[in-house]
Amino acid sequence: MDASDYRIWPGRPFPLGATWDGSGTNFALFSAHAEKVELCLFDDEAEAEIARIALPEYTQEIWHGYLPDVRPGQHYGYRVYGPYEPAAGHRFNPHKLLIDPYAKALVGDLKWHDALFGYKVGDKAGDLSFDKRDSAPYMPKCRVIDPAFTWGRKPEPRPWHEAVIYEMHVRGFTMRHPEVPEAMRGTFAGLSTGPVVDYLRGLGVNAVELLPVHAFVQDRHLIDAGLRNYWGYNTIGFFAPHPEYLGAERLSEFKVFVQQMHDADIEVILDVVYNHTAEGNHLGPTLSFRGIDNRSYYYLMEGDERYYNDFTGTGNALELRHPYVLCMVMDSLRYWVLEMGVDGFRFDLATTLARVAGEYNEHASFLDAVAQDPVLSSVKLIAEPWDTGAGGYQVGNFPPGWAEWNDQYRDTIRRFWKGDEGQLAPFASRFSGSADIYGRRGRRTWASVNFITAHDGFTLRDLVSYNDKHNEANNEDNRDGSSNNNSWNCGAEGPTDDVKVHRLRRQQCRNLLATLLLSQGVPMILSGDEVGRTQGGNNNAYCQDNEISWFDWEGIDEEGQSLLAFTRQLIALRRGHIVFHRSRFFHGQIIPGTEVKDVVWLRPDGAEMEGDDWKNGATKALGVRLSGEAGLMHLSERGEQELDETFLLLINASPESVTFKMPADPPGARWEEVLNTAADMADEAAAKRYAAGRTCPVAGNSLHLLKMHSPQEA
């Protein structure tokens, strides 16, 4: 068939994208500066171009047409005509097939070839030259979808303060799982299998945060080096799942995965990348936005629109000040909530999304649009509150309603357990929810997403096994990745046979996990940390789509199983006791309606910490009494007091043992040991009890958690 064989009607300018209505398909594409738009249809194999059809209507900067003969499954792309004037911000080139920004599904891989570039690669004029080769043979194709799906139960949104987040990678989590069928490994279908769901449910986490699942591009320089873009922070389609993560059932596999998580009472949060696209800087390829309307979609340099503002270190930034670009991002977010069922988002380099005239502004159009949106304002929103541009570090400055990755928590907890001096006061602030950062404007403890490790950096095991990064496998001469890791190898760099070093490393892992899961705020666990996963010291495994990054299920040894049991115990403790996840900040004051303080910071001698005690930089031991009394400060959704037990945390980050004196109040009380990070779980020692006013020895580099029994119970 050619263009004359297809009926073409005017159609509608909205909704944007390809929309199947049961009778035909409406196509609509925004381009403010185009002169002509052609819809290109491809055969069932998404290889041969079978028709080019000029969209007949142009309404409010939207090109549109309705094809009554086009059904779901049709493959398509666009060619857009207009001026090629890079200095004026225009890079139209109709020889380049373009991905629909609203495409709900992509088919095929990007095959790197010089024809993908709008200019002649290697030409002396650089991007000012013009390339006439057809890029279609090397491009993924868009596919018209039928969105129909039968959803089951969707749980009510979980209160933020109850969340325990597990950061994981779709591909890496199942690629080595022996109980996941080989054909399903690395896909959403693999994540939906019984063994995976049972593991997550058994671990106790109630939210999974997936590294980017939007369609992304494999970088050319990585492919040439025999590597791959594993993390996926290189988006080219904000509506389409990454094709590699889908199997034969295509889109429904993602929806089945979400339903399986919901049935297990686990929420799904997506790590999303709206700050930039995979097209890179002025020398990048022409794959979609650049060829559709470069001047509208990208944040160009004032005075020389040939070049891009780059706040992200990737070559470009989306122009969210433009209403149609902002509309695309908002439509994408709503699509993933309403059509794909997800429960929230973590926004990569979120500061870029909120820049106005180059500066961060909490009333940027994006933040205001989200705040007033009835769908998006009710889901979980997490900002990575920094980017690489000037003034990009904005921890604590996102508006109420947002949670934020708290890197100050990460760095402080690492330094404290490494044994750095002067960390006692910062530790107390981070442990109690970082009120100094978030305790204003009605924000709550859950504004702080606490993490010690994440995909970007060392794993937990590597954090206690390496002083230095070892990224040689990335082929960048170990120059990539952060050198500021606040890590400690416990006496030997990397693998060692030293028994004492091994024991200390296990102890440090337990210390760090216990601190994370007993802190106020929302904990985020890196996938695999609960079993001691290692990346061999690589702290920037973005390009390692292999055993370096994949979860090694069959490699979980006895130590890994012990750490897993310990992590499960910690998560159960946290979820079972409101005192570890209050929605309000502690203030160290008498709880209204009671005679006790909400939190008491104690010296080893049992006395309450005072001003000068916090200034002693050499002090590395601290007691924390967390009161289970609720008073009027901690009420349930029905206004009932959320009473809990009272706990005592004894923390010793020095290498020598420290003796703590138990609180004398109330007289006759006893303190029962709940966990001790200096003891391996395999010891299975009977829980020890200490009378009020008695002493408790705490080994070097360890943590004790004790529960109070009242005089009546004792």
C-alpha positions in Angstrom: 0.0 0.0 0.0 1.1 3.6 -0.6 -0.2 6.8 0.8 -3.1 6.9 -1.7 -4.4 3.6 -0.3 -5.0 5.1 3.1 -8.0 7.2 4.0 -6.9 10.3 5.9 -9.4 12.5 7.8 -8.7 15.8 9.7 -8.7 14.2 13.1 -8.1 16.0 16.3 -5.2 17.9 17.8 -5.6 16.2 21.1 -4.7 13.9 22.7 -1.1 14.0 21.4 0.4 10.7 20.1 -1.2 7.8 18.3 -4.7 7.1 19.9 -6.7 4.0 18.9 -10.4 4.7 19.6 -11.8 1.3 18.4 -12.5 2.5 14.9 -9.3 4.0 13.7 -6.2 5.9 15.0 -5.7 9.6 15.5 -2.2 10.9 15.1 -1.1 14.3 16.7 2.3 15.8 16.9 3.4 19.1 18.4 5.9 21.2 16.4 5.7 25.0 16.5 8.3 25.6 13.8 7.8 22.7 11.3 6.6 23.4 7.7 5.3 19.9 7.0 4.9 16.6 8.9 4.8 13.2 7.3 3.6 10.1 9.1 5.6 7.0 7.9 4.0 3.6 8.2 6.1 0.4 8.3 5.4 -3.3 7.7 4.7 -5.9 10.3 8.4 -6.5 10.8 8.9 -2.8 11.4 11.5 -2.8 8.6 10.1 -1.7 5.3 8.5 1.7 4.9 5.2 1.2 3.2 3.6 4.6 3.1 4.3 8.3 3.8 1.2 10.4 4.6 1.3 14.1 5.2 -0.7 15.1 8.2 -3.4 17.3 6.8 -4.2 19.7 9.7 -2.3 22.2 11.8 -4.1 23.5 14.9 -2.6 25.3 17.8 0.9 24.2 16.7 -0.3 20.6 16.6 -0.1 18.6 13.3 -2.8 16.0 13.2 -4.8 13.5 11.1 -7.1 10.5 11.6 -6.5 7.2 9.8 -9.6 4.9 10.0 -7.7 2.0 8.4 -4.8 1.9 11.0 -5.2 -0.6 13.8 -3.2 -1.5 17.0 0.1 -3.1 16.1 0.8 -0.6 13.2 4.5 0.5 13.2 5.2 4.2 12.5 7.5 7.1 12.8 7.7 10.8 11.6 9.6 12.9 9.2 9.4 16.6 9.9 10.3 19.4 7.4 11.5 22.8 8.3 14.7 25.0 8.3 18.1 23.5 9.1 19.6 26.5 10.8 21.5 25.4 13.9 22.5 29.0 14.8 18.8 29.8 15.1 18.0 26.7 17.0 16.5 24.8 14.1 17.7 21.3 13.1 14.9 19.9 10.9 16.0 17.1 8.6 13.3 15.1 6.8 15.8 12.4 5.9 15.8 11.3 9.6 13.0 9.1 10.9 11.8 10.4 14.2 10.3 8.7 17.3 6.9 10.1 18.4 7.5 11.7 21.8 4.1 10.2 22.9 4.8 6.7 21.5 3.4 4.1 24.0 5.6 1.3 22.6 8.8 1.0 20.6 9.9 -1.9 18.5 13.5 -2.8 17.6 16.9 -1.5 18.8 18.8 1.6 17.7 21.6 0.5 15.4 24.4 3.1 15.5 25.2 4.5 12.1 26.4 7.9 10.9 23.0 8.3 9.1 21.4 8.8 12.5 23.0 12.3 12.6 21.4 15.3 11.0 24.8 16.5 9.9 27.7 14.8 8.1 29.8 13.2 10.7 33.5 14.1 10.1 32.6 17.1 7.9 34.8 20.2 8.5 31.7 22.2 9.1 30.6 19.9 11.9 26.9 20.2 12.8 26.5 23.1 10.4 26.7 20.5 7.5 23.6 18.6 6.3 23.2 14.8 5.9 20.7 13.4 3.4 21.0 9.7 4.2 17.8 7.9 5.4 18.1 6.9 9.0 15.0 4.7 9.1 16.9 1.3 8.7 18.7 2.1 11.9 15.9 3.4 14.0 13.4 1.8 16.4 9.8 2.2 15.3 6.8 3.3 17.2 3.8 1.0 17.6 0.1 1.8 17.9 -1.3 0.1 21.0 -4.6 -1.0 22.4 -4.4 0.0 26.1 -7.1 -2.4 27.3 -6.2 -4.3 30.4 -8.3 -5.8 33.3 -6.9 -4.4 36.5 -7.5 -6.1 39.9 -7.3 -4.5 43.3 -5.2 -1.3 43.7 -4.4 -0.6 47.4 -5.0 2.7 49.0 -1.8 4.8 49.0 0.4 3.8 51.9 1.2 6.6 54.4 4.7 7.9 53.6 6.1 7.3 57.0 5.4 3.6 56.7 7.4 3.1 53.5 10.4 0.9 53.3 11.9 1.3 49.8 13.9 -1.2 47.9 15.9 0.2 45.0 16.3 -2.5 42.2 17.1 -3.0 38.6 14.6 -4.8 36.3 17.2 -6.7 34.4 19.9 -7.2 37.1 17.5 -8.6 39.7 16.5 -11.7 37.7 19.3 -12.3 35.2 20.9 -14.9 37.5 17.8 -16.1 39.3 17.7 -20.0 39.0 14.0 -20.2 39.6 13.0 -17.6 36.9 12.6 -19.2 33.4 15.5 -18.2 31.2 13.3 -16.5 28.6 11.8 -14.3 31.3 15.0 -13.2 33.0 15.7 -9.5 32.8 12.1 -8.6 32.1 9.0 -7.4 33.9 7.6 -10.9 33.4 10.6 -12.2 35.4 9.8 -9.8 38.2 6.3 -11.1 38.3 7.2 -14.7 39.0 6.3 -16.3 42.3 9.9 -16.7 43.6 10.7 -13.0 43.1 7.4 -11.8 44.6 7.8 -14.2 47.5 11.3 -13.0 48.2 10.3 -9.3 48.3 7.3 -10.1 50.5 9.5 -12.1 52.8 12.1 -9.4 53.0 9.4 -7.1 54.3 9.9 -4.1 52.0 6.6 -2.4 50.9 7.8 -0.3 47.9 10.2 -1.1 45.0 11.9 1.7 43.2 12.9 0.7 39.7 15.9 2.2 38.0 14.7 3.8 34.7 12.3 1.7 32.7 11.4 4.4 30.1 12.8 3.5 26.6 16.4 4.5 26.5 19.4 4.4 24.1 22.6 2.5 24.4 25.4 5.0 24.1 27.6 4.7 21.0 30.9 5.0 22.8 29.8 2.2 25.2 28.8 -0.1 22.4 32.1 0.5 20.6 33.9 -0.4 23.8 31.9 -3.6 24.3 29.9 -2.1 27.2 26.2 -1.1 27.6 24.2 1.5 29.3 23.0 -0.6 32.2 21.4 2.0 34.4 19.3 3.5 31.6 19.6 7.2 32.4 19.5 8.1 28.7 15.8 8.3 27.9 14.3 8.6 24.4 10.7 7.8 25.1 8.8 9.0 28.1 5.7 6.9 27.6 7.2 3.6 26.3 8.7 0.9 28.5 12.2 -0.1 27.5 11.7 -2.7 24.8 14.3 -5.1 26.2 12.4 -5.4 29.4 9.3 -6.7 27.6 8.7 -10.2 26.3 6.1 -11.7 24.0 3.1 -10.2 25.9 4.6 -6.7 25.5 2.9 -3.9 27.5 0.6 -6.1 29.5 3.7 -7.6 31.2 4.4 -4.3 32.9 0.8 -4.1 34.1 0.9 -7.6 35.3 4.1 -6.9 37.2 2.4 -3.8 38.9 -0.6 -5.9 39.8 1.5 -8.6 41.3 3.3 -6.1 43.4 0.0 -4.5 44.5 -1.4 -8.0 45.4 1.7 -8.4 47.6 1.1 -4.9 49.2 4.2 -3.5 47.5 4.0 -0.1 45.8 5.9 0.6 42.6 8.0 3.8 42.2 9.7 4.6 39.0 13.1 6.4 38.7 12.3 8.9 35.9 14.6 11.1 33.8 12.9 14.2 32.5 15.9 16.5 32.8 17.5 15.5 29.5 17.2 13.1 26.6 19.4 10.7 24.8 20.1 13.1 21.9 23.0 14.7 23.7 24.6 18.0 22.8 24.8 19.8 19.4 26.9 16.9 18.0 24.4 14.2 19.0 22.1 12.2 16.8 18.7 13.2 15.5 16.3 10.7 17.0 13.1 12.5 18.0 12.8 15.9 19.8 15.7 17.5 18.0 14.2 16.8 14.6 10.6 17.6 15.6 11.3 21.0 17.1 14.7 21.5 18.6 14.1 25.1 19.5 11.0 24.3 21.5 12.0 21.1 23.2 15.5 22.0 24.5 17.0 24.7 26.8 19.2 26.5 24.3 22.0 29.0 25.1 20.9 32.6 25.0 22.7 34.5 22.3 23.8 31.4 20.4 21.1 28.9 20.0 23.3 26.4 18.2 24.4 25.2 21.7 22.5 23.7 24.6 22.4 24.6 28.3 23.7 21.6 30.1 22.8 21.4 33.8 23.0 17.6 33.8 26.4 16.7 32.4 24.7 14.8 29.5 24.8 17.5 26.8 21.2 19.0 27.0 18.3 19.9 29.2 14.6 19.7 28.4 12.9 23.2 28.1 10.2 22.8 30.7 9.4 26.5 30.5 7.7 25.7 27.2 4.0 24.8 27.7 3.9 21.9 25.3 7.1 20.4 26.7 5.8 20.7 30.2 2.5 19.2 29.0 4.4 16.2 27.6 6.1 15.6 31.0 2.8 16.0 32.9 1.0 13.7 30.4 3.7 11.1 30.8 3.5 11.1 34.6 -0.3 10.9 34.5 -0.1 8.1 32.0 2.2 6.0 34.2 -0.2 6.5 37.2 -3.5 6.2 35.5 -2.8 3.7 32.7 0.2 1.8 34.0 -0.7 1.7 37.7 2.4 3.0 39.4 2.4 4.7 42.8 5.1 7.3 42.6 8.3 8.7 41.0 11.9 9.5 41.9 13.0 12.4 39.7 16.6 12.2 38.5 18.5 15.5 38.8 15.3 17.2 39.8 16.9 20.6 40.2 17.1 20.9 36.4 13.3 20.5 36.2 12.9 23.5 38.4 15.2 26.0 36.8 13.9 29.4 35.7 16.3 31.6 33.8 19.0 29.2 34.8 18.3 29.4 38.6 16.4 26.9 40.8 13.0 28.3 41.7 10.5 26.4 43.9 7.7 28.0 41.9 9.0 26.8 38.6 6.3 25.8 36.2 7.0 22.1 36.7 6.7 22.2 40.5 3.6 24.3 40.4 2.0 22.1 37.8 2.6 19.0 39.9 1.3 20.7 43.0 -2.0 21.6 41.5 -2.5 18.3 39.6 -5.2 16.2 41.4 -3.5 12.9 40.2 0.2 13.7 40.7 -0.1 15.6 43.9 -1.5 12.4 45.6 1.3 10.0 44.6 4.8 9.6 46.1 7.2 12.3 44.7 10.9 12.0 45.4 13.4 14.5 44.2 17.1 13.9 43.7 17.6 17.5 44.8 20.7 18.4 42.8 22.2 18.6 39.3 25.6 19.6 37.9 24.9 23.2 37.2 25.6 26.3 39.3 23.4 26.4 42.4 22.3 22.9 41.7 22.5 21.6 45.3 19.0 22.1 46.7 18.7 19.5 49.5 15.8 20.7 51.8 14.6 23.3 49.4 11.9 21.4 47.5 8.3 22.4 48.3 6.1 20.7 50.9 4.6 17.5 49.4 8.0 16.3 48.1 10.4 13.8 49.7 14.1 14.1 48.9 17.1 11.9 48.6 19.1 13.0 51.7 22.8 12.6 50.8 23.7 14.4 54.0 22.2 11.4 55.8 24.4 9.0 53.7 27.6 10.9 54.3 27.1 11.5 58.0 26.2 7.9 58.8 29.2 6.6 56.7 31.6 9.0 58.5 30.2 8.2 61.9 30.6 4.4 61.6 34.0 4.9 59.9 35.1 6.5 63.1 35.6 10.1 62.0 35.7 12.6 64.8 33.1 15.3 65.3 30.1 13.3 63.9 28.1 12.9 67.1 25.8 15.9 66.6 25.3 15.4 62.9 24.6 11.7 63.6 21.8 12.6 66.0 20.3 15.1 63.5 20.3 12.5 60.7 19.1 9.7 62.9 16.1 11.7 64.2 14.9 12.7 60.7 17.0 15.7 59.8 14.6 18.3 61.3 17.4 20.9 60.7 16.9 20.4 56.9 13.2 19.5 56.7 11.5 20.7 59.9 9.7 23.7 58.5 6.6 24.6 56.5 4.7 21.6 57.8 7.1 19.1 56.3 7.3 15.8 58.1 10.0 13.2 58.8 9.2 11.4 55.6 10.6 14.3 53.6 14.0 12.7 54.2 14.6 9.6 52.1 17.5 8.1 54.0 20.0 5.9 52.2 23.5 4.7 52.9 24.0 3.1 49.5 22.3 3.4 46.1 22.9 2.3 42.6 25.4 5.1 42.2 28.3 4.3 44.4 29.6 1.3 46.5 27.3 -1.5 47.6 27.1 -2.0 51.3 29.7 -4.8 51.3 32.1 -2.8 49.2 31.6 0.2 51.4 33.2 -1.8 54.2 35.7 -3.6 52.0 37.4 -0.9 49.9 39.0 2.5 50.7 39.3 3.3 47.1 37.1 2.8 44.0 38.1 0.1 41.5 36.4 1.0 38.2 39.0 -0.4 35.8 36.3 -2.5 34.0 34.7 0.8 32.8 37.6 1.5 30.5 38.1 5.0 31.8 41.4 4.4 33.6 39.6 4.5 37.0 38.9 8.3 36.5 35.1 7.9 36.6 33.0 7.6 39.8 33.3 9.6 43.0 36.5 9.5 45.0 34.7 10.9 48.1 33.2 7.7 49.3 33.7 7.9 53.1 34.4 4.1 53.0 36.6 2.0 55.2 38.0 -1.4 54.2 38.3 -2.5 57.9 42.1 -3.2 57.5 42.5 -4.8 54.1 41.7 -3.6 50.6 39.2 -6.0 48.9 39.1 -9.7 49.3 41.2 -11.1 52.3 41.6 -14.2 54.4 42.0 -12.2 57.6 39.3 -13.6 60.0 39.3 -10.4 62.1 38.8 -8.2 59.1 35.9 -10.4 57.9 34.2 -10.2 61.3 34.5 -6.5 61.5 33.1 -6.1 58.0 30.1 -8.2 58.9 29.6 -6.1 62.0 29.9 -2.9 60.1 27.3 -4.0 57.6 24.9 -4.8 60.5 25.7 -1.4 62.1 24.8 0.5 58.9 21.7 -1.5 58.2 20.5 -1.1 61.7 21.1 2.6 61.7 19.2 3.0 58.4 16.2 1.0 59.4 15.9 2.5 62.9 16.2 6.1 61.8 13.3 8.5 61.4 12.5 9.2 57.8 12.0 6.8 54.9 14.7 4.1 54.5 15.9 3.0 51.1 17.8 -0.2 50.7 19.9 -1.0 47.7 19.0 -4.3 46.2 21.5 -7.0 47.2 22.8 -5.2 50.3 20.7 -7.5 52.4 22.8 -10.5 51.3 26.2 -8.8 50.9 26.3 -8.3 47.1 29.6 -7.0 45.8 30.7 -5.2 42.7 34.4 -5.8 43.3 34.9 -2.2 44.4 33.3 -0.7 41.3 31.4 2.4 42.5 30.1 3.5 39.0 28.8 0.3 37.4 26.5 2.3 35.0 28.0 0.4 32.0 28.3 -3.1 33.5 25.4 -5.1 32.2 26.9 -8.3 33.5 27.9 -10.3 36.6 29.4 -7.2 38.2 26.0 -5.6 38.5 23.6 -8.6 38.5 22.2 -10.1 41.7 24.1 -13.3 42.3 21.3 -15.5 43.8 23.3 -18.8 43.8 26.3 -17.0 45.3 24.6 -16.2 48.6 26.7 -17.9 51.2 26.1 -18.5 54.9 27.2 -15.0 55.7 24.8 -13.7 53.2 21.9 -15.7 54.6 22.8 -14.4 58.1 22.7 -10.8 56.9 19.4 -11.5 55.1 17.9 -12.8 58.3 19.2 -9.8 60.2 17.7 -7.4 57.6 14.4 -9.1 57.8 14.4 -8.8 61.5 15.2 -5.1 61.3 12.4 -4.4 58.7 9.9 -6.3 60.9 11.0 -4.2 63.9 10.6 -1.0 62.0 7.2 -1.8 60.6 6.0 -3.3 63.8 6.8 -0.3 66.0 5.6 3.2 65.3 8.4 4.6 67.5 10.9 3.9 64.6 8.8 5.7 62.0 7.0 8.6 63.6 5.4 11.0 61.1 6.4 14.0 63.3 9.8 15.1 64.3 11.3 14.5 67.7 12.0 17.6 69.7 13.6 16.3 72.8 10.7 17.8 74.8 8.1 16.5 77.2 5.3 14.9 75.2 2.0 16.8 75.9 -0.2 14.7 78.1 2.7 12.6 79.5 5.7 13.0 81.8 8.4 11.8 79.4 10.4 13.2 76.6 9.9 11.9 73.1 13.7 11.3 72.7 16.5 11.5 75.2 20.2 11.5 74.2 22.4 9.8 76.8 26.1 9.7 77.6 27.6 6.3 78.5 27.4 7.2 82.2 23.6 7.5 81.9 23.4 11.3 82.2 21.5 13.3 79.5 23.7 14.9 76.9 24.2 18.6 77.3 25.7 21.4 75.2 29.4 20.7 75.7 28.9 17.0 75.3 27.9 17.5 71.7 31.1 19.6 71.0 33.5 16.8 72.1 34.7 15.7 68.7 36.4 12.6 70.1 33.2 11.1 71.5 31.9 8.3 69.4 29.4 6.6 71.8 25.9 7.7 72.4 22.7 6.3 73.9 19.2 7.1 72.5 16.0 6.5 74.4 12.9 6.5 72.1 9.7 6.8 74.1 6.7 4.8 73.1 4.4 7.3 74.7 2.4 9.1 72.1 0.6 11.9 73.9 -1.0 14.3 71.5 2.0 14.4 69.1 1.5 11.0 67.5 -2.1 10.2 66.5 -3.5 7.6 64.1 -5.6 8.6 61.1 -8.6 8.2 63.4 -7.2 10.5 66.0 -6.2 7.7 68.4 -2.9 7.8 70.3 -0.3 5.5 68.7 1.3 4.0 71.7 4.3 1.8 71.5 7.0 0.3 73.6 10.1 2.2 74.7 13.5 1.4 73.2 17.0 2.2 74.1 19.7 2.3 71.4 23.4 2.1 72.6 25.8 3.1 69.8 29.6 2.7 69.9 31.6 3.7 66.8 34.9 3.6 68.6 37.1 0.4 68.3 37.2 0.0 72.1 34.4 -1.4 74.2 32.3 1.1 76.1 30.3 0.5 79.2 26.8 2.1 79.3 24.8 2.7 82.4 21.1 1.8 82.0 18.6 4.6 82.6 17.5 4.6 86.3 14.0 5.8 85.4 11.6 4.2 86.0 12.9 2.3 89.0 12.5 -1.4 88.8 12.4 -1.5 85.0 14.4 -4.0 83.0 15.9 -3.6 79.5 15.8 -6.6 77.3 18.3 -7.0 74.4 16.5 -7.1 71.1 19.6 -7.1 68.8 23.4 -6.8 69.1 25.4 -6.1 66.0 28.5 -7.6 67.6 26.9 -11.0 67.7 26.4 -13.1 64.5 22.8 -14.2 64.1 24.1 -17.8 64.1 25.0 -17.4 67.8 21.3 -17.5 68.8 22.2 -16.4 72.3 19.4 -15.9 74.7 18.3 -12.3 75.0 20.1 -10.5 77.9 18.3 -8.4 80.4 19.7 -5.4 82.4 18.1 -3.8 85.4 17.6 -0.1 85.6 20.8 1.6 86.8 23.0 -1.4 85.9 25.7 -1.4 83.3 25.8 -2.9 79.8 29.1 -3.4 77.9 28.9 -2.5 74.2 31.7 -3.9 72.1 33.7 -1.7 69.8 32.1 -0.8 66.5 28.7 -2.1 67.5 25.1 -1.2 68.3 22.7 -2.6 70.9 18.9 -2.2 70.8 17.0 -2.9 74.0 13.3 -2.9 74.8 12.0 -1.6 78.2 9.9 -3.7 80.4 8.0 -1.8 83.1 8.4 -2.6 86.8 5.1 -4.5 86.5 6.3 -6.6 83.6 9.8 -7.1 85.0 
